[in-house]
Amino acid sequence: MTTPAHIAMFSIAAHGHVNPSLEVIRELVARGHRVTYAIPPVFAEKVAATGARPVPYTSTLPGPEADPEAWGSTPLDNVEPFLADAIQALPQLAAAYAGDEPGLVLHDIASYPARVLAHRWGVPAISLSPNLVAWEGYEEEVAEPMWAEPRRTPRGQAYYARFEAWLAGNGITQHPDSFVGRPARSLVLIPKALQPHADRVDERVHTFVGACQGDRADQGDWQRPAGAEKVVLVSLGSAFTNQPGFYRECVRAFAGLPGWHLVLQVGRHVDPAELGDVPEGVEVHDWIPQLAVLRQADLFVTHAGAGGSQEGLATATPMIAVPQAVDQFGNADMLQSLGVARRLDTEEATADRLRETALALVADPEVARRLEDVQAEMAKEGGTRRAADLIEAELRGRVGK
């Protein structure tokens, strides 16, 4: 039995970073731990629903509904905001926890202040990774080629100098790259099947616990319409949704298929009027309870984000992956290599190609077999309960020291 403890979780205001951790937090609360969760106010209500106490802080990062272009287009555009946000958030968070320091820190991969505070407090820190982790050789194969040119620029040198100075000022001697990408302990909240080069991941550091999904009854339900022989869900997640042309192609692809019903999530950046006349058998929403739909769907057209990819695998739903940014291209390739999906880049995703690919996928018994195999392997990874067990093991180890 583990003595109840104060556990502090830290994350940023992004659905793909917060949602994967919520069931783990709910489970820790149910086991009697006092959990606080540092998060910008926009996610406070969602966090509070787990039983954890939100610790709000002001963030300078683009919010969850921001246009993806707000993140820029170059590697430095992508990373500079996280460092700037960390530097300004650290004093806020240190003050919020003064006199109420936790016995264990959990943190999203993007929450740099959490690692600094864990170092300052002398408590263990565990990364809850919502996407892939570095394997042995990652730096040489991926990071160094990507960063060789930016590092040579004055802007890149200034970024690294600022990062190193911030770490040093907080008593941390790690290089910024290893500080960000090489945690001492990590629970990976994706199935091992989605991890590139999984055989080269150091499992003394990284433990794959797979999808941590609850029943999500609080998100609402969805019922398959009577007479719908096949249901296809189209969703590009929460960030990369401003694609009216793509949605029109989806309507053209599936609306004319006898017996097919299309559920189309377009997000908040697209006015449904931009789709033109929507025929019978098509429902359009700015948001849907995705897991509830997937449990009844026959096909998932997805941007292949980490969350959507694992939900497709967990529900054994064939997928057409239409990646939009960042890790989605790699996820799409992994899904295709598993034999459970086909990748179509956005410019290829015409009505004809979507329809042709969909019919081939849902009729292929080998795709169904592979999905069943992956689903069974995921179930063995343990999910929410195993994640909580491992966190408690870290607490017990600390008490024994």
C-alpha positions as CSV (number, residue, x, y, z in Angstrom):
1,M,0.0,0.0,0.0
2,T,1.2,3.5,-0.9
3,T,0.9,6.3,1.6
4,P,-1.2,9.1,0.2
5,A,1.0,11.9,-1.1
6,H,0.9,15.4,-2.7
7,I,1.5,14.9,-6.4
8,A,1.8,17.9,-8.8
9,M,1.2,17.6,-12.5
10,F,2.3,20.4,-14.9
11,S,1.2,20.9,-18.5
12,I,0.4,23.5,-21.2
13,A,-2.9,24.6,-22.6
14,A,-3.2,22.2,-25.6
15,H,-5.7,19.4,-25.9
16,G,-3.1,16.9,-27.2
17,H,-1.0,17.5,-24.1
18,V,-3.6,17.7,-21.4
19,N,-6.1,15.0,-22.5
20,P,-3.8,12.0,-22.4
21,S,-3.0,12.6,-18.7
22,L,-6.5,13.2,-17.4
23,E,-7.4,9.5,-16.7
24,V,-4.1,8.9,-14.9
25,I,-4.8,12.0,-12.7
26,R,-8.3,10.8,-12.0
27,E,-7.0,7.4,-11.0
28,L,-4.4,8.9,-8.6
29,V,-7.1,11.0,-7.0
30,A,-9.3,7.9,-6.6
31,R,-6.4,6.1,-4.8
32,G,-6.4,8.8,-2.2
33,H,-3.6,11.1,-3.4
34,R,-3.9,14.9,-3.3
35,V,-3.2,16.0,-6.8
36,T,-2.6,19.5,-8.0
37,Y,-2.4,20.3,-11.7
38,A,-0.7,23.5,-12.9
39,I,-2.4,24.6,-16.1
40,P,-3.6,27.8,-17.7
41,P,-7.2,28.8,-16.8
42,V,-8.7,27.7,-20.1
43,F,-8.3,24.0,-19.0
44,A,-9.0,24.5,-15.3
45,E,-12.6,23.1,-15.5
46,K,-11.5,20.0,-17.4
47,V,-8.8,19.4,-14.8
48,A,-11.1,19.9,-11.9
49,A,-13.4,17.3,-13.2
50,T,-10.8,14.7,-12.4
51,G,-10.8,15.6,-8.7
52,A,-7.4,17.4,-8.9
53,R,-7.0,21.0,-7.8
54,P,-6.1,23.3,-10.7
55,V,-3.2,25.6,-10.1
56,P,-3.7,28.3,-12.7
57,Y,-0.9,30.2,-14.2
58,T,-0.6,32.8,-17.1
59,S,0.9,31.4,-20.3
60,T,2.3,33.3,-23.3
61,L,1.9,30.3,-25.6
62,P,-0.8,30.3,-28.3
63,G,-4.1,29.0,-26.9
64,P,-5.9,25.8,-27.8
65,E,-8.0,27.5,-30.4
66,A,-5.2,29.5,-32.0
67,D,-4.6,29.3,-35.7
68,P,-1.7,26.8,-36.3
69,E,0.2,29.6,-38.1
70,A,0.7,31.2,-34.7
71,W,3.3,28.6,-34.0
72,G,5.4,29.6,-37.0
73,S,7.0,27.4,-39.6
74,T,10.7,26.8,-38.8
75,P,12.3,24.8,-36.0
76,L,13.2,28.0,-34.1
77,D,9.7,29.4,-34.5
78,N,8.5,26.2,-32.9
79,V,10.8,26.0,-29.9
80,E,11.4,29.7,-28.9
81,P,7.9,30.2,-27.5
82,F,8.3,27.3,-25.1
83,L,11.5,28.7,-23.6
84,A,10.0,32.2,-23.3
85,D,6.9,30.8,-21.7
86,A,8.9,28.7,-19.3
87,I,11.1,31.6,-18.2
88,Q,8.0,33.8,-17.4
89,A,6.0,31.0,-15.9
90,L,8.6,29.7,-13.5
91,P,8.3,32.5,-10.9
92,Q,4.5,32.2,-11.0
93,L,4.6,28.4,-10.3
94,A,7.3,28.7,-7.7
95,A,5.2,31.2,-5.8
96,A,2.0,29.1,-6.2
97,Y,3.7,26.1,-4.6
98,A,5.6,27.9,-1.9
99,G,5.0,26.1,1.3
100,D,3.0,23.3,-0.4
101,E,5.8,21.5,-2.3
102,P,4.8,18.1,-3.7
103,G,6.5,14.8,-3.0
104,L,6.5,13.9,-6.7
105,V,6.3,15.9,-10.0
106,L,4.5,14.7,-13.1
107,H,4.9,16.8,-16.2
108,D,4.1,17.0,-19.8
109,I,7.1,17.0,-22.2
110,A,6.5,20.7,-22.9
111,S,6.5,21.8,-19.3
112,Y,10.1,22.9,-18.7
113,P,9.4,24.7,-15.4
114,A,8.2,21.4,-13.8
115,R,11.7,19.9,-14.3
116,V,13.3,23.0,-12.8
117,L,11.0,23.0,-9.8
118,A,11.5,19.2,-9.2
119,H,15.3,19.9,-9.2
120,R,14.8,22.8,-6.8
121,W,12.6,20.8,-4.5
122,G,14.7,17.7,-4.6
123,V,11.8,15.4,-5.6
124,P,11.5,12.9,-8.4
125,A,10.0,13.9,-11.8
126,I,8.2,11.7,-14.2
127,S,7.5,12.7,-17.8
128,L,4.0,11.7,-19.1
129,S,4.8,11.7,-22.8
130,P,1.7,12.0,-25.1
131,N,3.7,11.1,-28.2
132,L,6.8,9.4,-29.4
133,V,10.1,9.4,-27.4
134,A,13.7,9.4,-28.4
135,W,15.4,6.1,-29.2
136,E,19.1,5.2,-29.1
137,G,20.5,7.0,-32.2
138,Y,17.7,9.6,-32.4
139,E,20.1,12.6,-32.0
140,E,22.3,11.4,-34.8
141,E,19.5,10.3,-37.1
142,V,16.9,13.1,-36.6
143,A,17.9,15.9,-34.3
144,E,21.3,16.8,-35.5
145,P,20.3,17.0,-39.3
146,M,17.3,19.1,-38.3
147,W,19.2,21.5,-36.1
148,A,22.6,21.8,-37.9
149,E,21.6,24.9,-39.9
150,P,19.6,26.7,-37.2
151,R,22.5,26.2,-34.7
152,R,24.8,28.1,-37.1
153,T,22.6,31.2,-37.2
154,P,22.9,34.1,-34.7
155,R,19.2,33.5,-33.8
156,G,19.9,29.8,-33.1
157,Q,23.0,30.6,-31.0
158,A,21.1,33.2,-29.0
159,Y,18.3,30.6,-28.3
160,Y,20.8,28.1,-27.0
161,A,22.7,30.7,-25.0
162,R,19.5,31.9,-23.3
163,F,18.4,28.3,-22.6
164,E,21.7,27.3,-21.1
165,A,21.8,30.5,-19.0
166,W,18.3,29.8,-17.6
167,L,19.2,26.2,-16.7
168,A,22.5,27.2,-15.1
169,G,20.8,29.9,-13.1
170,N,18.6,27.2,-11.7
171,G,21.5,24.9,-10.9
172,I,21.0,22.5,-13.9
173,T,24.1,21.6,-15.9
174,Q,22.3,19.5,-18.6
175,H,22.5,20.7,-22.2
176,P,19.1,22.1,-23.4
177,D,18.6,19.2,-25.9
178,S,19.0,16.5,-23.3
179,F,17.0,18.5,-20.8
180,V,14.1,18.6,-23.2
181,G,14.4,15.1,-24.8
182,R,16.1,12.8,-22.3
183,P,14.0,12.7,-19.0
184,A,15.3,10.5,-16.2
185,R,11.9,8.7,-16.0
186,S,9.1,8.6,-18.5
187,L,5.7,7.0,-18.9
188,V,4.7,6.9,-22.5
189,L,1.0,7.4,-23.0
190,I,0.9,5.9,-26.5
191,P,0.9,2.3,-27.6
192,K,4.3,0.8,-28.3
193,A,3.0,0.1,-31.8
194,L,3.1,3.8,-32.6
195,Q,6.7,4.3,-31.5
196,P,9.3,4.4,-34.2
197,H,12.3,2.1,-33.6
198,A,10.7,0.8,-30.5
199,D,13.4,-1.9,-30.2
200,R,15.9,0.9,-29.6
201,V,14.0,2.7,-26.8
202,D,15.6,2.4,-23.4
203,E,12.9,0.8,-21.4
204,R,14.8,1.4,-18.1
205,V,13.7,5.0,-18.7
206,H,10.6,4.8,-20.8
207,T,7.7,2.6,-20.0
208,F,4.9,2.2,-22.6
209,V,1.6,2.1,-20.8
210,G,-0.4,2.7,-23.9
211,A,-3.7,4.6,-24.2
212,C,-5.2,5.8,-20.9
213,Q,-8.8,6.2,-21.9
214,G,-11.8,6.4,-19.6
215,D,-15.4,6.0,-20.5
216,R,-15.6,9.7,-21.3
217,A,-19.3,9.7,-20.5
218,D,-19.0,13.4,-19.5
219,Q,-18.3,14.3,-23.1
220,G,-21.7,13.0,-24.3
221,D,-22.8,10.1,-26.4
222,W,-23.5,9.5,-30.1
223,Q,-25.9,7.0,-31.6
224,R,-25.5,5.3,-35.0
225,P,-28.4,6.3,-37.2
226,A,-30.9,3.6,-38.1
227,G,-30.1,2.3,-41.6
228,A,-26.4,3.3,-41.5
229,E,-24.6,0.3,-42.9
230,K,-21.2,2.0,-42.7
231,V,-20.2,5.0,-40.5
232,V,-17.1,7.1,-41.4
233,L,-15.8,9.8,-39.0
234,V,-13.7,12.6,-40.4
235,S,-11.7,14.7,-37.9
236,L,-8.5,16.7,-38.1
237,G,-8.3,17.1,-34.4
238,S,-8.5,20.4,-32.6
239,A,-5.7,22.5,-34.1
240,F,-5.4,21.9,-37.9
241,T,-9.0,22.1,-38.8
242,N,-9.1,25.1,-41.2
243,Q,-9.5,22.9,-44.3
244,P,-12.9,23.7,-45.9
245,G,-11.7,22.3,-49.3
246,F,-10.7,19.0,-47.7
247,Y,-14.1,18.7,-46.0
248,R,-15.9,19.4,-49.3
249,E,-13.9,16.5,-50.8
250,C,-15.0,14.3,-47.9
251,V,-18.7,15.1,-48.5
252,R,-18.3,14.4,-52.2
253,A,-16.5,11.1,-51.4
254,F,-19.0,9.6,-49.0
255,A,-22.3,11.2,-49.4
256,G,-23.1,9.3,-52.6
257,L,-22.1,5.9,-51.2
258,P,-25.2,3.8,-50.6
259,G,-25.7,2.9,-46.9
260,W,-22.8,5.1,-45.8
261,H,-23.2,7.8,-43.1
262,L,-20.6,10.6,-42.7
263,V,-19.8,12.3,-39.4
264,L,-17.8,15.4,-40.1
265,Q,-16.0,17.4,-37.4
266,V,-14.9,20.7,-38.9
267,G,-13.6,22.6,-35.8
268,R,-14.2,26.2,-35.0
269,H,-12.4,27.8,-37.9
270,V,-14.8,26.6,-40.6
271,D,-18.3,27.8,-41.1
272,P,-20.5,24.9,-42.2
273,A,-21.9,27.1,-44.9
274,E,-18.6,26.9,-46.6
275,L,-19.4,23.2,-47.4
276,G,-22.3,24.1,-49.6
277,D,-25.5,22.0,-49.6
278,V,-24.9,19.1,-47.3
279,P,-26.9,16.0,-48.4
280,E,-28.8,13.6,-46.2
281,G,-26.5,11.1,-44.5
282,V,-24.0,13.8,-43.6
283,E,-23.8,15.4,-40.1
284,V,-21.5,18.4,-39.5
285,H,-20.3,19.5,-36.1
286,D,-17.6,21.8,-34.7
287,W,-16.9,19.2,-32.1
288,I,-18.0,15.6,-31.4
289,P,-17.4,13.0,-28.7
290,Q,-14.8,11.3,-30.8
291,L,-14.3,8.1,-28.8
292,A,-18.0,7.5,-28.6
293,V,-18.3,7.8,-32.4
294,L,-15.2,5.6,-33.1
295,R,-16.7,2.8,-31.0
296,Q,-19.4,2.6,-33.6
297,A,-17.5,3.7,-36.7
298,D,-16.3,1.6,-39.6
299,L,-13.7,4.0,-40.9
300,F,-11.7,7.0,-39.4
301,V,-10.3,9.7,-41.6
302,T,-7.8,11.3,-39.3
303,H,-4.9,13.8,-39.2
304,A,-2.9,11.0,-37.4
305,G,-2.2,13.0,-34.2
306,A,-1.1,10.8,-31.3
307,G,-4.4,10.9,-29.6
308,G,-6.6,10.1,-32.6
309,S,-4.2,7.4,-33.8
310,Q,-4.3,5.5,-30.6
311,E,-8.1,5.9,-30.4
312,G,-8.4,4.4,-33.8
313,L,-6.2,1.5,-32.7
314,A,-8.0,1.1,-29.4
315,T,-11.4,0.8,-31.2
316,A,-9.9,-1.3,-34.0
317,T,-11.1,1.2,-36.7
318,P,-9.4,1.2,-40.1
319,M,-7.9,4.6,-40.8
320,I,-7.1,7.0,-43.7
321,A,-4.3,9.2,-42.4
322,V,-4.2,12.7,-43.8
323,P,-1.3,14.3,-41.8
324,Q,-1.2,18.0,-41.4
325,A,1.9,18.9,-39.3
326,V,4.7,17.9,-36.8
327,D,4.6,14.2,-35.6
328,Q,1.5,13.4,-37.7
329,F,3.5,12.5,-40.8
330,G,5.5,9.9,-38.8
331,N,2.4,8.6,-37.1
332,A,0.7,8.2,-40.5
333,D,3.6,6.2,-41.8
334,M,3.6,4.0,-38.6
335,L,-0.1,3.3,-39.0
336,Q,0.4,2.4,-42.6
337,S,3.4,0.1,-41.8
338,L,1.2,-1.7,-39.2
339,G,-1.2,-2.5,-42.1
340,V,-4.2,-0.7,-40.4
341,A,-4.3,2.5,-42.4
342,R,-3.5,4.2,-45.7
343,R,-1.7,7.5,-45.9
344,L,-3.0,10.2,-48.2
345,D,-1.4,13.7,-48.1
346,T,-3.8,16.6,-48.2
347,E,-3.3,17.3,-51.9
348,E,-3.9,13.6,-52.7
349,A,-7.1,13.5,-50.7
350,T,-9.6,14.0,-53.5
351,A,-13.1,12.6,-53.4
352,D,-12.2,9.8,-55.8
353,R,-9.0,8.8,-53.9
354,L,-10.8,9.0,-50.5
355,R,-13.7,6.8,-51.8
356,E,-11.4,4.3,-53.5
357,T,-9.2,4.0,-50.4
358,A,-12.1,3.7,-48.0
359,L,-13.8,0.9,-49.9
360,A,-10.5,-1.0,-50.1
361,L,-9.8,-0.7,-46.4
362,V,-13.1,-1.7,-45.0
363,A,-13.3,-4.7,-47.3
364,D,-9.9,-6.1,-46.5
365,P,-10.0,-8.9,-43.9
366,E,-6.2,-8.5,-43.3
367,V,-6.7,-5.0,-42.1
368,A,-9.3,-6.2,-39.6
369,R,-7.0,-9.0,-38.5
370,R,-4.1,-6.6,-37.9
371,L,-6.3,-4.2,-36.0
372,E,-7.4,-7.0,-33.7
373,D,-3.8,-8.0,-33.1
374,V,-2.7,-4.4,-32.2
375,Q,-5.8,-3.9,-30.0
376,A,-4.9,-7.0,-28.1
377,E,-1.3,-5.9,-27.6
378,M,-2.4,-2.5,-26.4
379,A,-4.7,-4.1,-23.8
380,K,-1.6,-5.8,-22.3
381,E,0.3,-2.5,-21.9
382,G,-1.9,-1.7,-18.8
383,G,-3.1,1.8,-19.6
384,T,-4.3,4.0,-16.7
385,R,-4.0,1.5,-13.9
386,R,-0.4,0.5,-14.8
387,A,0.6,4.2,-15.1
388,A,-0.8,4.9,-11.6
389,D,1.0,1.7,-10.2
390,L,4.3,2.9,-11.6
391,I,3.8,6.4,-10.2
392,E,3.1,4.9,-6.8
393,A,6.2,2.8,-7.1
394,E,8.3,5.9,-7.5
395,L,6.6,7.3,-4.4
396,R,7.4,4.2,-2.4
397,G,11.0,4.3,-3.6
398,R,11.3,7.8,-2.4
399,V,9.9,7.0,1.1
400,G,12.4,4.2,1.4
401,K,15.4,6.5,0.8
